[in-house]
Amino acid sequence: MTSISIFRVFTVALALVIAQAVLQPAAADQLDELRAQGQIGERFDGFAEARDDASDAARALVKKVNAQRREIYEKQAKKQNISIDQVGRVYAERILKKLPKGAWIRTEDGWRQI
């Protein structure tokens, strides 16, 4: 590989890292906004859920967020030799502690607003 090719690869990799760093906070802000609107709630198992009246954009964000969470949970489960469900429940506790008043959560008994 020439020095120009290495530089291009490095530049593209750096751009991807920067793009991801910029996009993650934007997705978190969007998630918080949709939670505040009641379109998205958090579940007892560590995953987000679109509520019945959620927009298509909210549903798409839930799908994206849950895919990212599943990847994290799978890695942790493998590392600790426990089930994904166990990992998800631990993360759910952390997520629920950070939710603002008025957010929706789905317990094993159904939806409730905190």
Secondary structure by P-SEA (a helix, b strand, c coil): ccaaaaaaaaaaaaaaaaaaaaaaaaaaaaaaaaaaacccccccccbbbbcccccaaaaaaaaaaaaaaaaaaaaaaaaacccaaaaaaaaaaaaaaaccccbbbbcccccccc
